[in-house]
Each structure stands twice: as C-alpha cells, then as structure tokens.
Amino acid sequence: MRTMRTIGTKELDEFIEVLQIVGDKTRQMAEMSLGAAVLVNATAATGQLDAALETGLTAGAIIRAEHDSLLTDFERQAENCMGECRHFAETPARFFERIASMSAAEILSTMRSNGILVKGVKYV
C-alpha cells in the first residue's frame, strides 16, 4: 500500500507560480536568442566573422546554461510537489511542456496517482 503525502494549497499555488515563471522566462530567453542572432548577422555583415562567431557562441552558451538551470530547478519542484518525474528519454524541455500543458484537474489527478494529496481538495 502506497503512503500518501499531503501538501497545502500554498505549496500547490507556489508550484503553479513557478510553472508560469518558467514559461515566461523561456519566452524571454527565446527573444534574447533572436536578438543575439540579429547581432551576429549584423556583425558578420561587416566582415567581422570571428567576432560574429564568438558573439553567437557566447550568447548561446549563456542562454543555454540559464535555461538548463531553470529546467533543472523546475524538475526538482515538480517531483517535490507533484511526485512526477521525467519519462524515459524525455528531455527536460519536453517534461516542462508536458506539465505546463496539463489542466488543473490533470495536475491534481497526477499528484493523486503519485501519492500526493492537497489539503482542502475534495477527491471523488
């Protein structure tokens, strides 16, 4: 028999807020990537190919590292709050997309199937 764990609505609300923050920051990072691409193109157009390459690689590495860190933190919080882990061969980005696409009812159902209940929620 599985041991059920209970969390409060505050913890669930904090997790939902993290979900929104990760989505917002991911969109911001995509915009930064586009801005970096414009800068790389403009630099390359002036004939400064080495500078363009260095700019692109540096910007890409910084954005990627920040995004990876964000997704790692999200994955940890999803496991703590929902009891949900990545599926075999599921990338961190795809894991985030899967959780972010869930409705509130699907999140609660997933939590329940993973042994986590939310105080004050009536389960049928």
Backbone as CSV, one residue per row, in Angstrom:
resi,resn,N_x,N_y,N_z,CA_x,CA_y,CA_z,C_x,C_y,C_z
1,MET,0.844,-1.190,0.000,0.000,0.000,0.000,0.883,1.245,0.000
2,ARG,0.564,2.168,-0.877,1.330,3.396,-1.019,0.995,4.372,0.109
3,THR,2.020,5.001,0.640,1.830,6.027,1.652,1.490,7.333,0.952
4,MET,0.412,7.944,1.365,0.006,9.218,0.780,0.651,10.352,1.573
5,ARG,1.063,11.350,0.860,1.635,12.547,1.461,0.683,13.692,1.164
6,THR,0.562,14.624,2.095,-0.342,15.760,1.908,0.453,17.055,1.865
7,ILE,0.091,17.913,0.909,0.677,19.252,0.851,-0.455,20.264,0.980
8,GLY,-0.107,21.476,1.321,-1.110,22.527,1.446,-1.348,23.241,0.120
9,THR,-2.423,23.994,0.075,-2.725,24.738,-1.148,-1.660,25.795,-1.424
10,LYS,-0.998,26.272,-0.371,0.077,27.254,-0.552,1.200,26.657,-1.400
11,GLU,1.597,25.409,-1.099,2.653,24.753,-1.864,2.232,24.541,-3.310
12,LEU,0.965,24.169,-3.511,0.463,23.976,-4.869,0.447,25.311,-5.620
13,ASP,-0.014,26.363,-4.959,-0.027,27.689,-5.589,1.380,28.141,-5.957
14,GLU,2.350,27.863,-5.088,3.744,28.228,-5.368,4.265,27.453,-6.580
15,PHE,3.892,26.182,-6.682,4.322,25.389,-7.826,3.710,25.934,-9.118
16,ILE,2.440,26.280,-9.094,1.770,26.846,-10.276,2.444,28.160,-10.664
17,GLU,2.843,28.950,-9.667,3.552,30.207,-9.951,4.903,29.922,-10.615
18,VAL,5.609,28.907,-10.124,6.895,28.522,-10.728,6.678,28.102,-12.173
19,LEU,5.618,27.363,-12.426,5.272,26.926,-13.782,5.121,28.137,-14.706
20,GLN,4.433,29.162,-14.222,4.240,30.376,-15.013,5.550,31.135,-15.204
21,ILE,6.362,31.197,-14.165,7.642,31.898,-14.249,8.559,31.220,-15.263
22,VAL,8.626,29.892,-15.217,9.477,29.165,-16.162,9.009,29.421,-17.594
23,GLY,7.699,29.405,-17.817,7.164,29.700,-19.147,7.530,31.102,-19.605
24,ASP,7.378,32.078,-18.707,7.718,33.469,-19.039,9.207,33.623,-19.335
25,LYS,10.046,33.032,-18.485,11.494,33.156,-18.686,11.944,32.437,-19.951
26,THR,11.300,31.326,-20.275,11.640,30.606,-21.500,11.336,31.474,-22.717
27,ARG,10.193,32.150,-22.699,9.859,33.066,-23.803,10.860,34.217,-23.883
28,GLN,11.269,34.754,-22.738,12.265,35.831,-22.717,13.597,35.354,-23.292
29,MET,13.977,34.124,-22.951,15.233,33.574,-23.462,15.168,33.359,-24.969
30,ALA,14.001,32.971,-25.461,13.833,32.818,-26.909,13.997,34.171,-27.591
31,GLU,13.445,35.222,-26.983,13.594,36.569,-27.536,15.061,37.014,-27.491
32,MET,15.761,36.680,-26.410,17.188,37.024,-26.323,17.972,36.291,-27.409
33,SER,17.599,35.049,-27.678,18.273,34.274,-28.733,18.083,34.937,-30.087
34,LEU,16.867,35.416,-30.331,16.606,36.115,-31.593,17.416,37.404,-31.674
35,GLY,17.499,38.132,-30.566,18.297,39.357,-30.531,19.771,39.068,-30.782
36,ALA,20.256,37.983,-30.198,21.659,37.603,-30.418,21.885,37.243,-31.878
37,ALA,20.914,36.569,-32.497,21.046,36.197,-33.911,21.123,37.446,-34.790
38,VAL,20.325,38.455,-34.482,20.364,39.710,-35.239,21.737,40.360,-35.092
39,LEU,22.271,40.366,-33.862,23.585,40.946,-33.613,24.678,40.178,-34.367
40,VAL,24.587,38.849,-34.358,25.562,38.026,-35.069,25.503,38.320,-36.563
41,ASN,24.297,38.400,-37.122,24.139,38.717,-38.549,24.730,40.077,-38.881
42,ALA,24.447,41.069,-38.049,24.957,42.421,-38.303,26.481,42.455,-38.222
43,THR,27.029,41.729,-37.260,28.487,41.688,-37.114,29.119,40.971,-38.303
44,ALA,28.522,39.874,-38.709,29.055,39.121,-39.855,28.980,39.945,-41.131
45,ALA,27.927,40.734,-41.276,27.756,41.558,-42.475,28.862,42.604,-42.615
46,THR,29.495,42.972,-41.497,30.599,43.933,-41.557,31.930,43.248,-41.848
47,GLY,31.882,41.922,-42.015,33.089,41.171,-42.318,33.840,40.674,-41.097
48,GLN,33.308,40.937,-39.919,33.961,40.514,-38.678,33.461,39.119,-38.287
49,LEU,33.850,38.132,-39.076,33.321,36.774,-38.887,33.755,36.153,-37.569
50,ASP,34.993,36.369,-37.163,35.444,35.820,-35.876,34.646,36.420,-34.718
51,ALA,34.421,37.726,-34.769,33.644,38.391,-33.716,32.199,37.903,-33.728
52,ALA,31.643,37.709,-34.915,30.269,37.213,-35.027,30.168,35.816,-34.437
53,LEU,31.114,34.958,-34.760,31.113,33.596,-34.233,31.243,33.596,-32.719
54,GLU,32.168,34.388,-32.207,32.362,34.451,-30.755,31.109,34.980,-30.047
55,THR,30.505,36.011,-30.625,29.278,36.568,-30.046,28.173,35.521,-30.011
56,GLY,27.981,34.838,-31.109,26.932,33.817,-31.185,27.147,32.674,-30.221
57,LEU,28.373,32.182,-30.168,28.680,31.071,-29.275,28.553,31.471,-27.808
58,THR,29.032,32.654,-27.472,28.955,33.126,-26.090,27.507,33.333,-25.663
59,ALA,26.742,34.029,-26.491,25.335,34.279,-26.158,24.578,32.960,-26.049
60,GLY,24.808,32.067,-26.989,24.130,30.774,-26.963,24.460,29.975,-25.721
61,ALA,25.731,29.976,-25.330,26.143,29.225,-24.143,25.528,29.797,-22.872
62,ILE,25.477,31.121,-22.781,24.897,31.769,-21.594,23.404,31.473,-21.502
63,ILE,22.702,31.638,-22.604,21.256,31.402,-22.612,20.967,29.934,-22.327
64,ARG,21.718,29.041,-22.936,21.515,27.595,-22.725,21.752,27.206,-21.272
65,ALA,22.815,27.716,-20.673,23.126,27.383,-19.278,22.018,27.874,-18.348
66,GLU,21.532,29.087,-18.602,20.454,29.640,-17.775,19.174,28.821,-17.939
67,HIS,18.872,28.437,-19.175,17.671,27.642,-19.437,17.781,26.260,-18.804
68,ASP,18.938,25.632,-18.925,19.147,24.313,-18.309,18.961,24.384,-16.794
69,SER,19.510,25.426,-16.178,19.373,25.604,-14.733,17.912,25.792,-14.340
70,LEU,17.205,26.590,-15.105,15.785,26.832,-14.861,14.988,25.526,-14.940
71,LEU,15.258,24.717,-15.965,14.533,23.457,-16.133,14.913,22.441,-15.058
72,THR,16.165,22.449,-14.612,16.586,21.557,-13.529,15.846,21.903,-12.246
73,ASP,15.756,23.189,-11.942,15.007,23.629,-10.758,13.536,23.262,-10.878
74,PHE,12.961,23.457,-12.068,11.564,23.101,-12.272,11.348,21.605,-12.056
75,GLU,12.238,20.803,-12.602,12.103,19.350,-12.477,12.121,18.933,-11.006
76,ARG,12.988,19.523,-10.234,13.070,19.236,-8.799,11.765,19.615,-8.100
77,GLN,11.226,20.766,-8.450,9.995,21.218,-7.812,8.799,20.385,-8.245
78,ALA,8.782,19.941,-9.496,7.691,19.086,-9.968,7.702,17.755,-9.227
79,GLU,8.887,17.242,-8.984,8.988,15.980,-8.248,8.537,16.176,-6.805
80,ASN,8.939,17.282,-6.179,8.552,17.547,-4.788,7.063,17.793,-4.634
81,CYS,6.481,18.572,-5.515,5.072,18.952,-5.386,4.122,17.917,-5.981
82,MET,4.456,17.415,-7.157,3.547,16.512,-7.872,3.933,15.044,-7.759
83,GLY,5.161,14.788,-7.347,5.649,13.424,-7.350,5.929,12.927,-8.758
84,GLU,6.017,13.850,-9.702,6.169,13.497,-11.120,7.616,13.640,-11.558
85,CYS,8.093,12.621,-12.269,9.450,12.615,-12.799,9.387,12.556,-14.319
86,ARG,10.515,12.868,-14.937,10.588,12.744,-16.390,10.421,11.289,-16.799
87,HIS,9.779,11.075,-17.922,9.683,9.741,-18.503,11.015,9.375,-19.134
88,PHE,11.207,8.078,-19.366,12.430,7.610,-20.001,12.634,8.359,-21.316
89,ALA,13.804,8.879,-21.532,14.216,9.598,-22.745,13.469,10.922,-22.956
90,GLU,12.726,11.389,-21.966,12.037,12.680,-22.067,13.032,13.781,-21.706
91,THR,13.163,14.760,-22.567,14.085,15.863,-22.289,13.494,16.764,-21.200
92,PRO,14.338,17.525,-20.517,13.811,18.466,-19.528,12.807,19.458,-20.143
93,ALA,13.081,19.921,-21.353,12.161,20.864,-22.005,10.819,20.202,-22.305
94,ARG,10.852,18.970,-22.783,9.607,18.252,-23.084,8.845,17.937,-21.801
95,PHE,9.577,17.631,-20.712,8.942,17.402,-19.411,8.192,18.659,-18.977
96,PHE,8.862,19.813,-19.087,8.194,21.066,-18.736,6.945,21.263,-19.590
97,GLU,7.061,21.054,-20.892,5.909,21.229,-21.790,4.755,20.311,-21.405
98,ARG,5.077,19.071,-21.032,4.031,18.109,-20.650,3.287,18.591,-19.411
99,ILE,4.035,19.039,-18.398,3.398,19.508,-17.165,2.642,20.818,-17.428
100,ALA,3.254,21.721,-18.177,2.634,23.029,-18.446,1.346,22.895,-19.245
101,SER,1.221,21.833,-20.028,0.009,21.663,-20.840,-1.134,21.008,-20.065
102,MET,-0.876,20.583,-18.831,-1.920,19.932,-18.031,-2.920,20.946,-17.489
103,SER,-4.155,20.534,-17.418,-5.169,21.355,-16.751,-5.003,21.176,-15.244
104,ALA,-5.694,21.998,-14.471,-5.632,21.877,-13.008,-6.104,20.492,-12.572
105,ALA,-7.152,19.990,-13.207,-7.672,18.665,-12.856,-6.637,17.579,-13.168
106,GLU,-5.938,17.722,-14.284,-4.909,16.734,-14.642,-3.740,16.784,-13.662
107,ILE,-3.372,17.978,-13.223,-2.295,18.103,-12.236,-2.697,17.415,-10.944
108,LEU,-3.918,17.675,-10.467,-4.377,17.040,-9.232,-4.469,15.523,-9.384
109,SER,-4.915,15.063,-10.529,-5.017,13.632,-10.777,-3.632,12.982,-10.795
110,THR,-2.686,13.638,-11.433,-1.314,13.122,-11.476,-0.732,13.075,-10.073
111,MET,-0.948,14.134,-9.315,-0.455,14.169,-7.941,-1.032,13.007,-7.144
112,ARG,-2.335,12.814,-7.267,-3.002,11.745,-6.512,-2.447,10.374,-6.902
113,SER,-2.262,10.161,-8.199,-1.733,8.866,-8.637,-0.290,8.668,-8.187
114,ASN,0.397,9.772,-7.890,1.772,9.700,-7.388,1.831,9.719,-5.854
115,GLY,0.665,9.655,-5.207,0.633,9.574,-3.744,0.656,10.892,-3.020
116,ILE,0.254,11.967,-3.699,0.248,13.291,-3.076,-1.158,13.879,-3.148
117,LEU,-1.675,14.264,-1.990,-2.982,14.915,-1.914,-2.789,16.369,-1.487
118,VAL,-3.774,17.192,-1.813,-3.754,18.602,-1.419,-4.808,18.815,-0.361
119,LYS,-4.390,19.391,0.780,-5.326,19.671,1.865,-6.460,20.557,1.351
120,GLY,-7.674,20.210,1.727,-8.825,21.026,1.376,-9.441,20.700,0.033
121,VAL,-8.832,19.813,-0.748,-9.391,19.433,-2.033,-10.205,18.164,-1.847
122,LYS,-11.444,18.192,-2.336,-12.311,17.018,-2.224,-12.080,16.142,-3.452
123,TYR,-11.677,14.917,-3.201,-11.434,13.957,-4.278,-12.633,13.048,-4.392
124,VAL,-13.013,12.783,-5.627,-14.177,11.903,-5.875,-13.699,10.503,-6.133
